[in-house]
Amino acid sequence: MDTHLAQRRPVNLSKVERSLLWTLYQRVLDFRDPDPLLGDVWAVDTFDRLEVDLRDLRGASVDRYLTLLRARKIDSWVREWSSRNPEGTVVHMGCGLDSRALRVGAPRRGHWFDVDLPAVVELRRGLLPEPDRYQLVPGSLADADWLARLPADTPVLAVAESVAEFVRVDDLRRFLEHVTSQATAGGEIVFDIVSSWAGRLALTFRWELHTMEDSLLPERWCPGVRLVQEYEVAGDHALLPEGPHRDIYRALSRWPSTRSVMRVLRYTF
């Protein structure tokens, strides 16, 4: 038996939890590109230490640019926020095996919390370095107990990437209510949503995705919450290399109904 393969860590996760392998592999493919969007070297090291059947990831390259553009934009927003809030706290909800804490780094005198379901936390622990002022915490949107760990007297940036699609709208609403009530010093919330037609398309692949068309809903849920930026991922096709993917994204961006296939929303409170 290949001793290197024998040392790889098995991935014992549910179907939804295993979706983290797709985004991880997409970052690996990006790193191998001549001109990567993220250049995430930690993704390569992490993937190589997992027991994964590549046949289960067939098709991961098809939509990788939606994932990569989304991550690139969120990274830039986190960097910007951290530079303005050096004592703030970043919460990465549904962190999976993402290395954002390493790519971006915690605020200079602040803290970083990576949060995910217990099985994901167990898999992640030891795979990625844990920098200073970093905590890896088991938790979920529906369970707000872990929020008590956050410093109450500093601003908070809560990022929930590729999470809203897998939870009910009521759970998303409760999460926003809990964050805004816990973080009394204010802050920001960032999460992405997919359109209803994207949700219908996902059903053909036996994936049930929750959708939210109205980006102003959180303003009505939580007093003081305000939408400040809305990023339509497909509209950023100029960042893609020339070729079929760029042409597809350019075509998608021509009509509002398809340009909004995936949006990243940024709120202040």
C-alpha positions in Angstrom: 0.0 0.0 0.0 1.2 3.5 -0.8 2.2 4.9 2.6 1.4 8.5 1.5 -2.2 7.5 0.7 -2.5 5.5 3.9 -1.8 8.7 5.9 -4.5 10.7 4.2 -7.5 11.7 6.3 -10.9 10.1 5.4 -13.8 12.5 4.8 -16.8 11.2 6.7 -19.3 14.0 6.1 -23.0 14.4 5.0 -23.9 15.3 1.5 -24.2 19.0 2.3 -21.0 19.0 4.4 -19.1 17.3 1.6 -19.8 20.3 -0.7 -16.7 21.8 0.9 -14.6 19.4 -1.2 -15.9 21.0 -4.4 -14.9 24.5 -3.3 -11.6 23.2 -2.0 -10.9 21.5 -5.3 -11.9 24.6 -7.3 -9.3 26.5 -5.4 -6.7 23.8 -6.2 -7.6 24.1 -9.9 -7.2 27.9 -9.6 -3.8 27.6 -8.0 -2.7 25.5 -11.0 -3.8 28.2 -13.5 -1.1 30.4 -14.9 -2.9 33.5 -13.7 -4.9 32.4 -10.6 -7.7 34.5 -9.1 -6.9 33.5 -5.5 -3.5 31.6 -5.6 -4.5 29.6 -2.5 -1.4 27.4 -1.8 -3.0 26.2 1.5 -5.8 24.6 -0.6 -3.3 22.4 -2.4 -1.7 21.2 0.8 -5.0 20.5 2.4 -6.5 18.6 -0.5 -3.4 16.5 -0.8 -3.9 15.3 2.8 -7.4 14.1 2.2 -8.7 10.7 1.1 -10.8 11.9 -1.9 -12.0 10.1 -5.0 -11.7 12.5 -7.9 -14.6 10.8 -9.6 -16.8 12.4 -7.0 -15.6 15.8 -8.1 -16.3 15.5 -11.8 -17.8 18.8 -13.0 -16.2 20.8 -10.3 -14.3 22.8 -12.9 -17.5 23.8 -14.8 -18.7 26.5 -12.3 -15.4 27.2 -10.5 -15.3 30.8 -11.5 -18.5 31.7 -9.6 -16.9 30.3 -6.5 -13.5 31.9 -7.1 -14.9 35.4 -8.0 -17.1 35.2 -4.9 -14.2 34.3 -2.7 -12.0 37.0 -4.2 -14.6 39.7 -3.6 -15.2 38.6 0.0 -11.4 38.5 0.6 -11.2 42.1 -0.5 -14.0 43.2 1.7 -12.5 41.5 4.7 -9.2 43.1 4.1 -10.8 46.5 3.8 -12.9 46.1 6.9 -9.9 44.7 9.0 -7.8 47.7 8.0 -10.5 50.1 9.3 -11.1 48.0 12.4 -7.8 46.8 13.7 -9.3 45.6 17.0 -12.3 44.0 15.4 -13.5 40.4 15.3 -14.0 38.5 12.0 -16.4 35.5 12.1 -16.2 33.1 9.1 -19.4 31.1 9.3 -19.4 27.8 7.4 -15.6 28.0 7.0 -15.3 24.5 5.7 -11.7 23.9 4.7 -11.2 27.5 3.5 -7.9 29.2 4.3 -9.3 32.8 4.4 -7.9 33.3 7.9 -4.4 32.7 6.4 -5.0 34.4 3.1 -6.3 37.6 4.6 -5.3 37.5 8.3 -7.1 38.7 11.4 -7.4 42.4 12.2 -4.0 43.6 13.6 -5.1 43.6 17.3 -8.4 41.7 16.8 -9.6 38.1 16.6 -10.8 35.6 14.0 -13.4 32.9 14.6 -13.9 30.1 12.1 -17.2 28.3 12.7 -18.7 25.2 11.2 -20.6 22.1 12.0 -18.9 19.7 14.5 -18.0 17.0 11.9 -16.4 19.7 9.7 -14.5 21.2 12.6 -13.2 17.7 13.5 -12.0 17.1 9.9 -10.4 20.6 9.7 -8.5 20.6 13.0 -4.9 19.9 12.3 -5.2 20.3 8.5 -4.6 24.0 8.4 -2.4 26.2 10.6 -4.1 28.2 13.4 -2.6 31.7 13.6 -2.5 34.0 16.6 -5.8 35.3 17.9 -7.6 32.5 16.0 -10.3 30.1 17.3 -12.0 27.2 15.5 -15.5 26.7 16.9 -18.2 24.1 16.3 -21.5 25.8 15.7 -24.3 26.6 13.2 -26.6 29.4 12.2 -29.4 27.8 14.1 -27.4 27.4 17.3 -26.4 30.8 18.6 -24.7 29.6 21.8 -21.2 30.0 20.3 -21.8 33.7 19.7 -21.3 34.3 23.4 -17.5 33.8 22.8 -17.4 36.9 20.7 -16.1 40.1 22.4 -19.1 42.3 22.9 -17.2 45.6 22.9 -15.5 45.5 19.5 -16.9 45.6 16.0 -17.8 42.3 14.3 -17.6 41.3 10.6 -19.7 38.1 10.1 -19.1 36.3 6.8 -21.3 33.4 5.7 -20.1 32.2 2.4 -22.0 29.5 0.6 -24.2 29.1 3.7 -27.5 30.9 3.0 -28.2 28.5 0.1 -28.3 25.5 2.4 -30.4 26.9 5.3 -34.0 28.0 5.6 -34.7 31.7 5.4 -35.9 31.7 9.0 -32.5 30.3 10.2 -30.7 33.1 8.3 -33.0 35.7 9.8 -32.4 34.4 13.4 -28.6 34.4 12.7 -28.7 38.0 11.7 -30.8 38.9 14.7 -28.4 37.1 17.0 -25.3 38.7 15.5 -26.7 42.2 15.6 -27.9 41.9 19.1 -24.6 40.3 20.4 -22.2 42.8 18.6 -23.3 45.9 20.4 -20.3 47.9 18.9 -21.8 47.4 15.4 -20.2 45.9 12.4 -20.9 44.3 9.0 -22.5 41.1 7.7 -21.6 39.5 4.3 -23.3 36.6 2.7 -24.2 35.3 -0.8 -27.5 34.3 -2.3 -28.5 32.5 -5.5 -31.5 33.3 -7.8 -34.6 31.2 -8.0 -33.7 30.0 -11.5 -30.3 28.8 -10.1 -32.2 26.9 -7.5 -34.4 25.2 -10.1 -31.3 24.3 -12.1 -29.7 22.8 -9.0 -32.7 20.5 -8.5 -31.8 18.8 -11.8 -28.6 17.7 -10.1 -30.5 16.6 -7.0 -29.4 19.6 -4.9 -31.9 21.6 -3.0 -30.8 25.2 -2.7 -32.7 27.9 -0.8 -33.0 31.2 -2.6 -33.6 34.8 -1.7 -34.5 37.3 -4.4 -35.0 40.5 -2.2 -31.7 41.7 -0.9 -33.5 44.3 1.3 -35.2 41.7 3.4 -32.6 41.9 6.2 -33.3 45.6 6.5 -36.9 44.7 7.4 -35.8 41.9 9.7 -33.3 43.8 11.8 -33.6 47.5 12.7 -30.4 49.3 11.9 -29.2 46.9 9.3 -28.5 48.6 5.9 -27.5 47.1 2.6 -24.4 49.0 1.4 -23.0 46.8 -1.5 -24.4 44.2 -3.8 -21.9 42.3 -6.0 -23.2 40.4 -9.0 -20.6 37.7 -9.5 -21.3 37.0 -13.2 -20.9 40.6 -14.0 -17.2 40.5 -13.1 -16.4 38.4 -16.2 -13.5 40.8 -17.2 -11.4 39.1 -14.6 -11.6 35.7 -16.3 -9.2 34.5 -18.9 -10.2 34.7 -22.5 -12.2 31.6 -23.5 -15.6 29.9 -23.1 -16.0 30.6 -19.4 -15.6 34.3 -20.0 -18.0 34.2 -22.9 -20.6 32.4 -20.8 -20.3 34.9 -18.0 -20.4 37.8 -20.4 -23.6 36.4 -21.9 -25.1 35.9 -18.4 -24.4 39.5 -17.5 -26.5 40.9 -20.3 -29.9 40.3 -18.6 -30.8 41.1 -15.0 -32.5 37.7 -14.4 -29.3 35.8 -15.3 -26.7 38.4 -14.1 -28.1 37.9 -10.6 -27.5 34.1 -10.6 -25.2 34.7 -7.6 -24.9 37.8 -5.5 -22.8 38.7 -2.6 -24.5 41.1 -0.2 -22.8 43.5 2.3 -24.7 45.1 5.2 -23.8 47.4 8.0 -25.4 47.5 11.4 
